Amino acid sequence: MKLISHLVIFVVGAGVGMAWGVHHPQAAQNLDLRIQKEVAQTKVDLLHRFASDDPNAAAKYQQEAKDAQQKLDDANKQLANQ
């Protein structure tokens, strides 16, 4: 019974979210960009923390941090253009 109620809630929530996104495409795009920005910022912060905790790991995380920073910069640029 619990599984059925969770499934119904999921389906209703997904349907409402898709309907809102279709009727408000600009707001949905802005929300998506803000979420991407927050995820990228968190990833950059975590990678810098990991690299500072272990000096040997700095080289390991350097490329991932660079990629995450690039995504963050792209999201910031797109948000600034809107």
PDB file of N, CA, C and O in Angstrom:
ATOM      1  N   MET A   1       0.826  -1.191   0.000  1.00  0.00           N
ATOM      2  CA  MET A   1       0.000   0.000   0.000  1.00  0.00           C
ATOM      3  C   MET A   1       0.870   1.255   0.000  1.00  0.00           C
ATOM      4  O   MET A   1       0.580   2.226  -0.699  1.00  0.00           O
ATOM      5  N   LYS A   2       1.942   1.218   0.797  1.00  0.00           N
ATOM      6  CA  LYS A   2       2.842   2.355   0.875  1.00  0.00           C
ATOM      7  C   LYS A   2       3.520   2.600  -0.482  1.00  0.00           C
ATOM      8  O   LYS A   2       3.681   3.746  -0.901  1.00  0.00           O
ATOM      9  N   LEU A   3       3.908   1.533  -1.152  1.00  0.00           N
ATOM     10  CA  LEU A   3       4.549   1.645  -2.460  1.00  0.00           C
ATOM     11  C   LEU A   3       3.600   2.274  -3.468  1.00  0.00           C
ATOM     12  O   LEU A   3       4.010   3.114  -4.268  1.00  0.00           O
ATOM     13  N   ILE A   4       2.350   1.877  -3.434  1.00  0.00           N
ATOM     14  CA  ILE A   4       1.360   2.426  -4.359  1.00  0.00           C
ATOM     15  C   ILE A   4       1.169   3.922  -4.114  1.00  0.00           C
ATOM     16  O   ILE A   4       1.093   4.704  -5.062  1.00  0.00           O
ATOM     17  N   SER A   5       1.092   4.315  -2.850  1.00  0.00           N
ATOM     18  CA  SER A   5       0.908   5.744  -2.559  1.00  0.00           C
ATOM     19  C   SER A   5       2.138   6.545  -2.996  1.00  0.00           C
ATOM     20  O   SER A   5       1.994   7.654  -3.509  1.00  0.00           O
ATOM     21  N   HIS A   6       3.345   6.001  -2.803  1.00  0.00           N
ATOM     22  CA  HIS A   6       4.555   6.697  -3.256  1.00  0.00           C
ATOM     23  C   HIS A   6       4.589   6.807  -4.779  1.00  0.00           C
ATOM     24  O   HIS A   6       5.007   7.829  -5.323  1.00  0.00           O
ATOM     25  N   LEU A   7       4.158   5.777  -5.445  1.00  0.00           N
ATOM     26  CA  LEU A   7       4.119   5.781  -6.906  1.00  0.00           C
ATOM     27  C   LEU A   7       3.121   6.815  -7.418  1.00  0.00           C
ATOM     28  O   LEU A   7       3.411   7.537  -8.372  1.00  0.00           O
ATOM     29  N   VAL A   8       1.955   6.889  -6.793  1.00  0.00           N
ATOM     30  CA  VAL A   8       0.941   7.867  -7.198  1.00  0.00           C
ATOM     31  C   VAL A   8       1.465   9.288  -6.973  1.00  0.00           C
ATOM     32  O   VAL A   8       1.294  10.152  -7.833  1.00  0.00           O
ATOM     33  N   ILE A   9       2.093   9.532  -5.840  1.00  0.00           N
ATOM     34  CA  ILE A   9       2.643  10.855  -5.550  1.00  0.00           C
ATOM     35  C   ILE A   9       3.725  11.215  -6.568  1.00  0.00           C
ATOM     36  O   ILE A   9       3.788  12.352  -7.036  1.00  0.00           O
ATOM     37  N   PHE A  10       4.567  10.253  -6.907  1.00  0.00           N
ATOM     38  CA  PHE A  10       5.623  10.490  -7.893  1.00  0.00           C
ATOM     39  C   PHE A  10       5.034  10.846  -9.247  1.00  0.00           C
ATOM     40  O   PHE A  10       5.476  11.803  -9.882  1.00  0.00           O
ATOM     41  N   VAL A  11       4.043  10.089  -9.695  1.00  0.00           N
ATOM     42  CA  VAL A  11       3.429  10.320 -11.009  1.00  0.00           C
ATOM     43  C   VAL A  11       2.737  11.681 -11.045  1.00  0.00           C
ATOM     44  O   VAL A  11       2.868  12.416 -12.024  1.00  0.00           O
ATOM     45  N   VAL A  12       2.014  12.017 -10.000  1.00  0.00           N
ATOM     46  CA  VAL A  12       1.328  13.315  -9.950  1.00  0.00           C
ATOM     47  C   VAL A  12       2.359  14.442  -9.929  1.00  0.00           C
ATOM     48  O   VAL A  12       2.203  15.427 -10.651  1.00  0.00           O
ATOM     49  N   GLY A  13       3.396  14.318  -9.127  1.00  0.00           N
ATOM     50  CA  GLY A  13       4.435  15.350  -9.065  1.00  0.00           C
ATOM     51  C   GLY A  13       5.163  15.523 -10.382  1.00  0.00           C
ATOM     52  O   GLY A  13       5.427  16.648 -10.807  1.00  0.00           O
ATOM     53  N   ALA A  14       5.488  14.417 -11.030  1.00  0.00           N
ATOM     54  CA  ALA A  14       6.161  14.498 -12.327  1.00  0.00           C
ATOM     55  C   ALA A  14       5.252  15.146 -13.365  1.00  0.00           C
ATOM     56  O   ALA A  14       5.708  15.958 -14.171  1.00  0.00           O
ATOM     57  N   GLY A  15       3.977  14.794 -13.350  1.00  0.00           N
ATOM     58  CA  GLY A  15       3.029  15.383 -14.301  1.00  0.00           C
ATOM     59  C   GLY A  15       2.869  16.877 -14.093  1.00  0.00           C
ATOM     60  O   GLY A  15       2.840  17.644 -15.055  1.00  0.00           O
ATOM     61  N   VAL A  16       2.766  17.288 -12.851  1.00  0.00           N
ATOM     62  CA  VAL A  16       2.636  18.718 -12.545  1.00  0.00           C
ATOM     63  C   VAL A  16       3.913  19.447 -12.953  1.00  0.00           C
ATOM     64  O   VAL A  16       3.853  20.537 -13.522  1.00  0.00           O
ATOM     65  N   GLY A  17       5.059  18.851 -12.667  1.00  0.00           N
ATOM     66  CA  GLY A  17       6.325  19.476 -13.045  1.00  0.00           C
ATOM     67  C   GLY A  17       6.481  19.631 -14.544  1.00  0.00           C
ATOM     68  O   GLY A  17       6.935  20.671 -15.019  1.00  0.00           O
ATOM     69  N   MET A  18       6.111  18.610 -15.286  1.00  0.00           N
ATOM     70  CA  MET A  18       6.199  18.700 -16.748  1.00  0.00           C
ATOM     71  C   MET A  18       5.213  19.728 -17.302  1.00  0.00           C
ATOM     72  O   MET A  18       5.554  20.491 -18.207  1.00  0.00           O
ATOM     73  N   ALA A  19       3.997  19.752 -16.766  1.00  0.00           N
ATOM     74  CA  ALA A  19       3.008  20.724 -17.228  1.00  0.00           C
ATOM     75  C   ALA A  19       3.478  22.146 -16.936  1.00  0.00           C
ATOM     76  O   ALA A  19       3.328  23.033 -17.777  1.00  0.00           O
ATOM     77  N   TRP A  20       4.045  22.371 -15.751  1.00  0.00           N
ATOM     78  CA  TRP A  20       4.551  23.694 -15.406  1.00  0.00           C
ATOM     79  C   TRP A  20       5.688  24.087 -16.350  1.00  0.00           C
ATOM     80  O   TRP A  20       5.748  25.227 -16.811  1.00  0.00           O
ATOM     81  N   GLY A  21       6.590  23.141 -16.638  1.00  0.00           N
ATOM     82  CA  GLY A  21       7.710  23.414 -17.534  1.00  0.00           C
ATOM     83  C   GLY A  21       7.267  23.744 -18.947  1.00  0.00           C
ATOM     84  O   GLY A  21       7.877  24.582 -19.611  1.00  0.00           O
ATOM     85  N   VAL A  22       6.217  23.095 -19.410  1.00  0.00           N
ATOM     86  CA  VAL A  22       5.702  23.362 -20.760  1.00  0.00           C
ATOM     87  C   VAL A  22       5.062  24.746 -20.822  1.00  0.00           C
ATOM     88  O   VAL A  22       5.223  25.456 -21.814  1.00  0.00           O
ATOM     89  N   HIS A  23       4.348  25.131 -19.788  1.00  0.00           N
ATOM     90  CA  HIS A  23       3.645  26.410 -19.791  1.00  0.00           C
ATOM     91  C   HIS A  23       4.524  27.576 -19.368  1.00  0.00           C
ATOM     92  O   HIS A  23       4.166  28.730 -19.608  1.00  0.00           O
ATOM     93  N   HIS A  24       5.662  27.306 -18.748  1.00  0.00           N
ATOM     94  CA  HIS A  24       6.587  28.356 -18.298  1.00  0.00           C
ATOM     95  C   HIS A  24       8.021  27.971 -18.701  1.00  0.00           C
ATOM     96  O   HIS A  24       8.849  27.696 -17.833  1.00  0.00           O
ATOM     97  N   PRO A  25       8.319  27.949 -20.007  1.00  0.00           N
ATOM     98  CA  PRO A  25       9.637  27.451 -20.447  1.00  0.00           C
ATOM     99  C   PRO A  25      10.809  28.315 -19.977  1.00  0.00           C
ATOM    100  O   PRO A  25      11.869  27.779 -19.653  1.00  0.00           O
ATOM    101  N   GLN A  26      10.644  29.629 -19.933  1.00  0.00           N
ATOM    102  CA  GLN A  26      11.751  30.497 -19.515  1.00  0.00           C
ATOM    103  C   GLN A  26      12.051  30.300 -18.031  1.00  0.00           C
ATOM    104  O   GLN A  26      13.213  30.230 -17.633  1.00  0.00           O
ATOM    105  N   ALA A  27      11.012  30.213 -17.225  1.00  0.00           N
ATOM    106  CA  ALA A  27      11.211  29.993 -15.788  1.00  0.00           C
ATOM    107  C   ALA A  27      11.833  28.622 -15.541  1.00  0.00           C
ATOM    108  O   ALA A  27      12.674  28.472 -14.654  1.00  0.00           O
ATOM    109  N   ALA A  28      11.427  27.629 -16.313  1.00  0.00           N
ATOM    110  CA  ALA A  28      11.999  26.290 -16.166  1.00  0.00           C
ATOM    111  C   ALA A  28      13.476  26.288 -16.552  1.00  0.00           C
ATOM    112  O   ALA A  28      14.284  25.624 -15.901  1.00  0.00           O
ATOM    113  N   GLN A  29      13.835  27.024 -17.603  1.00  0.00           N
ATOM    114  CA  GLN A  29      15.236  27.106 -18.011  1.00  0.00           C
ATOM    115  C   GLN A  29      16.063  27.818 -16.937  1.00  0.00           C
ATOM    116  O   GLN A  29      17.173  27.386 -16.627  1.00  0.00           O
ATOM    117  N   ASN A  30      15.535  28.895 -16.373  1.00  0.00           N
ATOM    118  CA  ASN A  30      16.243  29.604 -15.307  1.00  0.00           C
ATOM    119  C   ASN A  30      16.437  28.707 -14.094  1.00  0.00           C
ATOM    120  O   ASN A  30      17.507  28.705 -13.486  1.00  0.00           O
ATOM    121  N   LEU A  31      15.415  27.949 -13.740  1.00  0.00           N
ATOM    122  CA  LEU A  31      15.518  27.028 -12.614  1.00  0.00           C
ATOM    123  C   LEU A  31      16.577  25.975 -12.881  1.00  0.00           C
ATOM    124  O   LEU A  31      17.365  25.642 -11.996  1.00  0.00           O
ATOM    125  N   ASP A  32      16.597  25.450 -14.099  1.00  0.00           N
ATOM    126  CA  ASP A  32      17.591  24.454 -14.474  1.00  0.00           C
ATOM    127  C   ASP A  32      19.005  25.029 -14.385  1.00  0.00           C
ATOM    128  O   ASP A  32      19.912  24.365 -13.885  1.00  0.00           O
ATOM    129  N   LEU A  33      19.195  26.250 -14.864  1.00  0.00           N
ATOM    130  CA  LEU A  33      20.516  26.878 -14.806  1.00  0.00           C
ATOM    131  C   LEU A  33      20.956  27.117 -13.363  1.00  0.00           C
ATOM    132  O   LEU A  33      22.122  26.915 -13.027  1.00  0.00           O
ATOM    133  N   ARG A  34      20.031  27.546 -12.516  1.00  0.00           N
ATOM    134  CA  ARG A  34      20.381  27.774 -11.110  1.00  0.00           C
ATOM    135  C   ARG A  34      20.764  26.467 -10.423  1.00  0.00           C
ATOM    136  O   ARG A  34      21.685  26.434  -9.607  1.00  0.00           O
ATOM    137  N   ILE A  35      20.052  25.389 -10.757  1.00  0.00           N
ATOM    138  CA  ILE A  35      20.385  24.089 -10.178  1.00  0.00           C
ATOM    139  C   ILE A  35      21.750  23.636 -10.666  1.00  0.00           C
ATOM    140  O   ILE A  35      22.558  23.153  -9.873  1.00  0.00           O
ATOM    141  N   GLN A  36      22.022  23.784 -11.965  1.00  0.00           N
ATOM    142  CA  GLN A  36      23.337  23.419 -12.502  1.00  0.00           C
ATOM    143  C   GLN A  36      24.441  24.228 -11.833  1.00  0.00           C
ATOM    144  O   GLN A  36      25.511  23.699 -11.534  1.00  0.00           O
ATOM    145  N   LYS A  37      24.181  25.506 -11.600  1.00  0.00           N
ATOM    146  CA  LYS A  37      25.163  26.370 -10.958  1.00  0.00           C
ATOM    147  C   LYS A  37      25.457  25.889  -9.541  1.00  0.00           C
ATOM    148  O   LYS A  37      26.620  25.809  -9.146  1.00  0.00           O
ATOM    149  N   GLU A  38      24.428  25.573  -8.779  1.00  0.00           N
ATOM    150  CA  GLU A  38      24.620  25.120  -7.401  1.00  0.00           C
ATOM    151  C   GLU A  38      25.361  23.786  -7.345  1.00  0.00           C
ATOM    152  O   GLU A  38      26.231  23.589  -6.496  1.00  0.00           O
ATOM    153  N   VAL A  39      25.017  22.875  -8.248  1.00  0.00           N
ATOM    154  CA  VAL A  39      25.691  21.570  -8.281  1.00  0.00           C
ATOM    155  C   VAL A  39      27.161  21.750  -8.629  1.00  0.00           C
ATOM    156  O   VAL A  39      28.029  21.150  -7.994  1.00  0.00           O
ATOM    157  N   ALA A  40      27.446  22.575  -9.633  1.00  0.00           N
ATOM    158  CA  ALA A  40      28.834  22.800 -10.040  1.00  0.00           C
ATOM    159  C   ALA A  40      29.619  23.480  -8.921  1.00  0.00           C
ATOM    160  O   ALA A  40      30.768  23.119  -8.668  1.00  0.00           O
ATOM    161  N   GLN A  41      29.013  24.460  -8.249  1.00  0.00           N
ATOM    162  CA  GLN A  41      29.697  25.152  -7.155  1.00  0.00           C
ATOM    163  C   GLN A  41      30.010  24.189  -6.012  1.00  0.00           C
ATOM    164  O   GLN A  41      31.102  24.229  -5.445  1.00  0.00           O
ATOM    165  N   THR A  42      29.069  23.338  -5.680  1.00  0.00           N
ATOM    166  CA  THR A  42      29.291  22.355  -4.622  1.00  0.00           C
ATOM    167  C   THR A  42      30.402  21.387  -5.002  1.00  0.00           C
ATOM    168  O   THR A  42      31.239  21.037  -4.171  1.00  0.00           O
ATOM    169  N   LYS A  43      30.408  20.955  -6.265  1.00  0.00           N
ATOM    170  CA  LYS A  43      31.444  20.032  -6.721  1.00  0.00           C
ATOM    171  C   LYS A  43      32.818  20.688  -6.674  1.00  0.00           C
ATOM    172  O   LYS A  43      33.788  20.064  -6.242  1.00  0.00           O
ATOM    173  N   VAL A  44      32.909  21.933  -7.111  1.00  0.00           N
ATOM    174  CA  VAL A  44      34.183  22.658  -7.064  1.00  0.00           C
ATOM    175  C   VAL A  44      34.667  22.777  -5.617  1.00  0.00           C
ATOM    176  O   VAL A  44      35.836  22.527  -5.322  1.00  0.00           O
ATOM    177  N   ASP A  45      33.762  23.158  -4.727  1.00  0.00           N
ATOM    178  CA  ASP A  45      34.135  23.302  -3.317  1.00  0.00           C
ATOM    179  C   ASP A  45      34.624  21.985  -2.725  1.00  0.00           C
ATOM    180  O   ASP A  45      35.631  21.953  -2.017  1.00  0.00           O
ATOM    181  N   LEU A  46      33.915  20.902  -3.016  1.00  0.00           N
ATOM    182  CA  LEU A  46      34.320  19.590  -2.489  1.00  0.00           C
ATOM    183  C   LEU A  46      35.660  19.143  -3.054  1.00  0.00           C
ATOM    184  O   LEU A  46      36.497  18.612  -2.323  1.00  0.00           O
ATOM    185  N   LEU A  47      35.868  19.352  -4.343  1.00  0.00           N
ATOM    186  CA  LEU A  47      37.139  18.951  -4.943  1.00  0.00           C
ATOM    187  C   LEU A  47      38.300  19.761  -4.375  1.00  0.00           C
ATOM    188  O   LEU A  47      39.383  19.220  -4.156  1.00  0.00           O
ATOM    189  N   HIS A  48      38.083  21.046  -4.137  1.00  0.00           N
ATOM    190  CA  HIS A  48      39.137  21.857  -3.533  1.00  0.00           C
ATOM    191  C   HIS A  48      39.418  21.402  -2.100  1.00  0.00           C
ATOM    192  O   HIS A  48      40.568  21.387  -1.661  1.00  0.00           O
ATOM    193  N   ARG A  49      38.369  21.035  -1.384  1.00  0.00           N
ATOM    194  CA  ARG A  49      38.558  20.552  -0.019  1.00  0.00           C
ATOM    195  C   ARG A  49      39.319  19.228  -0.018  1.00  0.00           C
ATOM    196  O   ARG A  49      40.221  19.036   0.797  1.00  0.00           O
ATOM    197  N   PHE A  50      38.964  18.312  -0.924  1.00  0.00           N
ATOM    198  CA  PHE A  50      39.677  17.039  -1.013  1.00  0.00           C
ATOM    199  C   PHE A  50      41.144  17.260  -1.363  1.00  0.00           C
ATOM    200  O   PHE A  50      42.033  16.619  -0.803  1.00  0.00           O
ATOM    201  N   ALA A  51      41.382  18.176  -2.297  1.00  0.00           N
ATOM    202  CA  ALA A  51      42.755  18.442  -2.725  1.00  0.00           C
ATOM    203  C   ALA A  51      43.559  19.090  -1.605  1.00  0.00           C
ATOM    204  O   ALA A  51      44.755  18.828  -1.476  1.00  0.00           O
ATOM    205  N   SER A  52      42.926  19.930  -0.795  1.00  0.00           N
ATOM    206  CA  SER A  52      43.664  20.576   0.292  1.00  0.00           C
ATOM    207  C   SER A  52      43.903  19.620   1.458  1.00  0.00           C
ATOM    208  O   SER A  52      44.876  19.772   2.196  1.00  0.00           O
ATOM    209  N   ASP A  53      43.023  18.638   1.624  1.00  0.00           N
ATOM    210  CA  ASP A  53      43.212  17.659   2.697  1.00  0.00           C
ATOM    211  C   ASP A  53      44.368  16.712   2.412  1.00  0.00           C
ATOM    212  O   ASP A  53      45.063  16.281   3.332  1.00  0.00           O
ATOM    213  N   ASP A  54      44.573  16.392   1.157  1.00  0.00           N
ATOM    214  CA  ASP A  54      45.616  15.442   0.770  1.00  0.00           C
ATOM    215  C   ASP A  54      46.421  16.037  -0.388  1.00  0.00           C
ATOM    216  O   ASP A  54      45.948  16.037  -1.525  1.00  0.00           O
ATOM    217  N   PRO A  55      47.619  16.539  -0.121  1.00  0.00           N
ATOM    218  CA  PRO A  55      48.415  17.163  -1.190  1.00  0.00           C
ATOM    219  C   PRO A  55      48.695  16.223  -2.360  1.00  0.00           C
ATOM    220  O   PRO A  55      48.842  16.685  -3.491  1.00  0.00           O
ATOM    221  N   ASN A  56      48.771  14.936  -2.116  1.00  0.00           N
ATOM    222  CA  ASN A  56      49.009  13.982  -3.199  1.00  0.00           C
ATOM    223  C   ASN A  56      47.792  13.849  -4.108  1.00  0.00           C
ATOM    224  O   ASN A  56      47.918  13.423  -5.256  1.00  0.00           O
ATOM    225  N   ALA A  57      46.636  14.207  -3.609  1.00  0.00           N
ATOM    226  CA  ALA A  57      45.405  14.071  -4.392  1.00  0.00           C
ATOM    227  C   ALA A  57      45.146  15.292  -5.276  1.00  0.00           C
ATOM    228  O   ALA A  57      44.238  15.271  -6.108  1.00  0.00           O
ATOM    229  N   ALA A  58      45.931  16.346  -5.102  1.00  0.00           N
ATOM    230  CA  ALA A  58      45.694  17.576  -5.857  1.00  0.00           C
ATOM    231  C   ALA A  58      45.734  17.329  -7.359  1.00  0.00           C
ATOM    232  O   ALA A  58      44.879  17.828  -8.091  1.00  0.00           O
ATOM    233  N   ALA A  59      46.701  16.576  -7.819  1.00  0.00           N
ATOM    234  CA  ALA A  59      46.800  16.302  -9.257  1.00  0.00           C
ATOM    235  C   ALA A  59      45.631  15.441  -9.729  1.00  0.00           C
ATOM    236  O   ALA A  59      45.147  15.592 -10.851  1.00  0.00           O
ATOM    237  N   LYS A  60      45.193  14.550  -8.869  1.00  0.00           N
ATOM    238  CA  LYS A  60      44.085  13.652  -9.222  1.00  0.00           C
ATOM    239  C   LYS A  60      42.791  14.435  -9.438  1.00  0.00           C
ATOM    240  O   LYS A  60      42.029  14.129 -10.355  1.00  0.00           O
ATOM    241  N   TYR A  61      42.543  15.425  -8.616  1.00  0.00           N
ATOM    242  CA  TYR A  61      41.290  16.171  -8.678  1.00  0.00           C
ATOM    243  C   TYR A  61      41.376  17.425  -9.539  1.00  0.00           C
ATOM    244  O   TYR A  61      40.366  18.098  -9.743  1.00  0.00           O
ATOM    245  N   GLN A  62      42.552  17.748 -10.044  1.00  0.00           N
ATOM    246  CA  GLN A  62      42.740  18.988 -10.775  1.00  0.00           C
ATOM    247  C   GLN A  62      41.870  19.075 -12.027  1.00  0.00           C
ATOM    248  O   GLN A  62      41.224  20.096 -12.259  1.00  0.00           O
ATOM    249  N   GLN A  63      41.847  18.019 -12.834  1.00  0.00           N
ATOM    250  CA  GLN A  63      41.055  18.057 -14.069  1.00  0.00           C
ATOM    251  C   GLN A  63      39.559  18.089 -13.765  1.00  0.00           C
ATOM    252  O   GLN A  63      38.807  18.797 -14.435  1.00  0.00           O
ATOM    253  N   GLU A  64      39.126  17.337 -12.771  1.00  0.00           N
ATOM    254  CA  GLU A  64      37.705  17.354 -12.409  1.00  0.00           C
ATOM    255  C   GLU A  64      37.295  18.736 -11.915  1.00  0.00           C
ATOM    256  O   GLU A  64      36.211  19.219 -12.243  1.00  0.00           O
ATOM    257  N   ALA A  65      38.150  19.365 -11.137  1.00  0.00           N
ATOM    258  CA  ALA A  65      37.856  20.705 -10.635  1.00  0.00           C
ATOM    259  C   ALA A  65      37.808  21.707 -11.780  1.00  0.00           C
ATOM    260  O   ALA A  65      36.977  22.615 -11.776  1.00  0.00           O
ATOM    261  N   LYS A  66      38.686  21.550 -12.753  1.00  0.00           N
ATOM    262  CA  LYS A  66      38.695  22.448 -13.905  1.00  0.00           C
ATOM    263  C   LYS A  66      37.406  22.292 -14.711  1.00  0.00           C
ATOM    264  O   LYS A  66      36.823  23.286 -15.145  1.00  0.00           O
ATOM    265  N   ASP A  67      36.959  21.055 -14.913  1.00  0.00           N
ATOM    266  CA  ASP A  67      35.713  20.807 -15.648  1.00  0.00           C
ATOM    267  C   ASP A  67      34.505  21.377 -14.901  1.00  0.00           C
ATOM    268  O   ASP A  67      33.629  21.996 -15.504  1.00  0.00           O
ATOM    269  N   ALA A  68      34.469  21.164 -13.592  1.00  0.00           N
ATOM    270  CA  ALA A  68      33.358  21.678 -12.790  1.00  0.00           C
ATOM    271  C   ALA A  68      33.361  23.204 -12.791  1.00  0.00           C
ATOM    272  O   ALA A  68      32.299  23.824 -12.852  1.00  0.00           O
ATOM    273  N   GLN A  69      34.539  23.811 -12.725  1.00  0.00           N
ATOM    274  CA  GLN A  69      34.632  25.273 -12.764  1.00  0.00           C
ATOM    275  C   GLN A  69      34.152  25.805 -14.108  1.00  0.00           C
ATOM    276  O   GLN A  69      33.511  26.854 -14.162  1.00  0.00           O
ATOM    277  N   GLN A  70      34.455  25.096 -15.195  1.00  0.00           N
ATOM    278  CA  GLN A  70      33.994  25.501 -16.521  1.00  0.00           C
ATOM    279  C   GLN A  70      32.469  25.460 -16.602  1.00  0.00           C
ATOM    280  O   GLN A  70      31.852  26.368 -17.159  1.00  0.00           O
ATOM    281  N   LYS A  71      31.855  24.402 -16.044  1.00  0.00           N
ATOM    282  CA  LYS A  71      30.391  24.319 -16.023  1.00  0.00           C
ATOM    283  C   LYS A  71      29.796  25.452 -15.197  1.00  0.00           C
ATOM    284  O   LYS A  71      28.774  26.029 -15.570  1.00  0.00           O
ATOM    285  N   LEU A  72      30.433  25.767 -14.082  1.00  0.00           N
ATOM    286  CA  LEU A  72      29.970  26.855 -13.231  1.00  0.00           C
ATOM    287  C   LEU A  72      30.062  28.182 -13.970  1.00  0.00           C
ATOM    288  O   LEU A  72      29.131  28.986 -13.915  1.00  0.00           O
ATOM    289  N   ASP A  73      31.161  28.418 -14.652  1.00  0.00           N
ATOM    290  CA  ASP A  73      31.324  29.660 -15.419  1.00  0.00           C
ATOM    291  C   ASP A  73      30.290  29.763 -16.540  1.00  0.00           C
ATOM    292  O   ASP A  73      29.739  30.837 -16.781  1.00  0.00           O
ATOM    293  N   ASP A  74      30.027  28.651 -17.223  1.00  0.00           N
ATOM    294  CA  ASP A  74      29.024  28.640 -18.289  1.00  0.00           C
ATOM    295  C   ASP A  74      27.632  28.958 -17.745  1.00  0.00           C
ATOM    296  O   ASP A  74      26.890  29.736 -18.344  1.00  0.00           O
ATOM    297  N   ALA A  75      27.285  28.362 -16.618  1.00  0.00           N
ATOM    298  CA  ALA A  75      25.975  28.615 -16.012  1.00  0.00           C
ATOM    299  C   ALA A  75      25.859  30.070 -15.581  1.00  0.00           C
ATOM    300  O   ALA A  75      24.816  30.693 -15.779  1.00  0.00           O
ATOM    301  N   ASN A  76      26.924  30.619 -14.989  1.00  0.00           N
ATOM    302  CA  ASN A  76      26.905  32.024 -14.592  1.00  0.00           C
ATOM    303  C   ASN A  76      26.753  32.943 -15.789  1.00  0.00           C
ATOM    304  O   ASN A  76      26.033  33.939 -15.723  1.00  0.00           O
ATOM    305  N   LYS A  77      27.426  32.615 -16.885  1.00  0.00           N
ATOM    306  CA  LYS A  77      27.357  33.422 -18.101  1.00  0.00           C
ATOM    307  C   LYS A  77      25.939  33.385 -18.683  1.00  0.00           C
ATOM    308  O   LYS A  77      25.404  34.415 -19.092  1.00  0.00           O
ATOM    309  N   GLN A  78      25.340  32.198 -18.715  1.00  0.00           N
ATOM    310  CA  GLN A  78      23.984  32.089 -19.262  1.00  0.00           C
ATOM    311  C   GLN A  78      22.969  32.807 -18.392  1.00  0.00           C
ATOM    312  O   GLN A  78      22.037  33.426 -18.906  1.00  0.00           O
ATOM    313  N   LEU A  79      23.141  32.732 -17.073  1.00  0.00           N
ATOM    314  CA  LEU A  79      22.224  33.439 -16.176  1.00  0.00           C
ATOM    315  C   LEU A  79      22.384  34.944 -16.311  1.00  0.00           C
ATOM    316  O   LEU A  79      21.406  35.684 -16.210  1.00  0.00           O
ATOM    317  N   ALA A  80      23.607  35.403 -16.539  1.00  0.00           N
ATOM    318  CA  ALA A  80      23.839  36.847 -16.691  1.00  0.00           C
ATOM    319  C   ALA A  80      23.236  37.370 -17.991  1.00  0.00           C
ATOM    320  O   ALA A  80      22.833  38.531 -18.059  1.00  0.00           O
ATOM    321  N   ASN A  81      23.168  36.532 -19.021  1.00  0.00           N
ATOM    322  CA  ASN A  81      22.623  36.949 -20.314  1.00  0.00           C
ATOM    323  C   ASN A  81      21.103  36.986 -20.334  1.00  0.00           C
ATOM    324  O   ASN A  81      20.517  37.485 -21.295  1.00  0.00           O
ATOM    325  N   GLN A  82      20.469  36.483 -19.325  1.00  0.00           N
ATOM    326  CA  GLN A  82      18.994  36.448 -19.332  1.00  0.00           C
ATOM    327  C   GLN A  82      18.404  37.604 -18.608  1.00  0.00           C
ATOM    328  O   GLN A  82      17.181  37.720 -18.523  1.00  0.00           O
TER     329      GLN A  82
END
